[in-house]
Amino acid sequence: MIEQILSFLTGGAGAAVASRHDRLEIAVAALLVEAARMDDHFDAAERATIRRLLAERFELEPEATQRLLEAAERAVDQSTQLFRFTHLVVEELAPEERVRILEMLWEVAYADGSLSPEEDQLLRRIAGLIYVSDRERGEARLRVLRRLGHRD
């Protein structure tokens, strides 16, 4: 099943069998992985943050969360663009849920304690692709910083 979803998300044909929910889970996880990798350091803190966020968002057990993270990493490795991932997010989620996805991305970007210019640029780009305004993006960032106890 995961291979069919990966095939769909990376441009192949074969995901007609995969449920929309499964495709959405991998799309969101792939965006989180992309954010974590953007500064060329995908460390343990970022992995732990992604696992926690995915488990909470999709109500997954630890094993399912790990499989989803691994599938997302493969999807990112096999894909050359964000559009397939962001398109599913737009298609499946209401605007307020898309803002929540952006908050998840901010949490991953700040998981290592700092925000790189590349991470900031990626989140700006993803926000545009999922139709989250600059104002909402900034507010989401501030909410995450407050939750994390950061000043910025």
N, C-alpha and C positions, 0 to 999 in steps of 0.2 A: 504494500500500500504506500509506504513512504517513498519508494522508488518511483511510483506513478506520479505522486505529487511533485517530487523533484523534477521529473521529466517535464511536467506541465510548467512549473515555475522557471525552468531554465530553457524553455523554448521547444521542448519536445512535444510529442503528441500524446498520449496515454493517460491523461488524468481525468478522463470522463467518469471513471469509477470513483475517484476520490471525492469525498464530501467537501462542500464549501467551507465548513468549519475546519476541517483538517488543513486545507490549503491556506486558510486565514492564519492558523496557528504557525505554520512554517513561514509564511510571509512576514508575520510580526517578528518571529524569532530571527529570521534572516536580517531584518532591518536592525535588530539589536546587535547581532554579531557584526554587521557592517560598521555600526557605530563604535563598537569595541575595538575593531581592527584598524580604524581610521588613523590612529596615531602610531601604527606599527608596533603596538604593545598590547597583546591580548593576554592580560595577566589573570591570576587567580581571583583577585577581587572583582574584576569585570565578569568572569565566568560565574562566580557565586551570585552576583547581582542579577545576571541574566537568568540563572536558574530560579532564583527567588521570584523575580517578576513574572516569568512564564508560569510557574506553579500557582502563583496567586491569581493571575489573569485568567488562566484556563482551567484552574482547579485540577491540577495534575499531581499524581504521585511522583516520588523521586525518580523511579525508573523511567516513567513516561517523559518526565521533564528532561532527563539525560538523553533519551532517544531523540526528542524534539531538538535539543541543542545540537546534537551530532548531525541530524538531518539539515538543520539550518546552516551549519558550517559547510556541508557539502553543497547546498544550494548556492551559497555565496561564492564558493570556489568555482562552480560551474556556470555562473551567470555573469554577464558583462554589464548589466544595467539594473537599476533600481525599479524601473517602471513596472515590471510584472508584480513585484512585491507591493509597491505603493498603490497600484491599480486595484488589487484585491482589498486593501485596507479601505480605499474610498468606496468601492463597490459594496462592501459588507458592513461598514460601521457608520453610525450616525456621527455628525460633527463633534459632539461632546466626547464620544468614544475615541475619535481620532486625536483629540487633544490629550486624552489619557495615554494613548500610544506615544505621543510626543513626550509626555512626562516620563514614560518608561525609558525613552531614548536619552533624555537628559540624565536620568539616574545612572545609566550605563556610562555616559560620557564623563560623569563626575566620579565614577566608582574608584578610579585610581588617584583621586584627590585633586586633579586639575583638569582643565578644559583646554585642549590644544586648538589652535586656529583651524586645523583640518576637521576636527570634530564639530566645532561651531559651524563651519561652512556646510558640512554634511547635514546637520540638523536644520539649518536654514533651507537647504535644498529639499530635504524630505518634507518639511512643513509646507513648502509650496506645492509639492507633488500630491500631498494629501489634503490640500485646501484648508490649512490652518493659517490664519492671518499672522502677520508679524506681531501684532499686539497680543494675541492669544499665545503665540510661541514664547514671547517674553514673559508673560504671566505664568505660563507653565514652568519655565526655567526658574523663576523666583519661588514658586511653590516648592519645587524640588530642592532648591538651595536651603530654604527654611526647614524642610523636613530633614535634610542631611546635616543641618547645623552649620552650614557654610555662610560666610559673608562674601558678597560679591557685588 
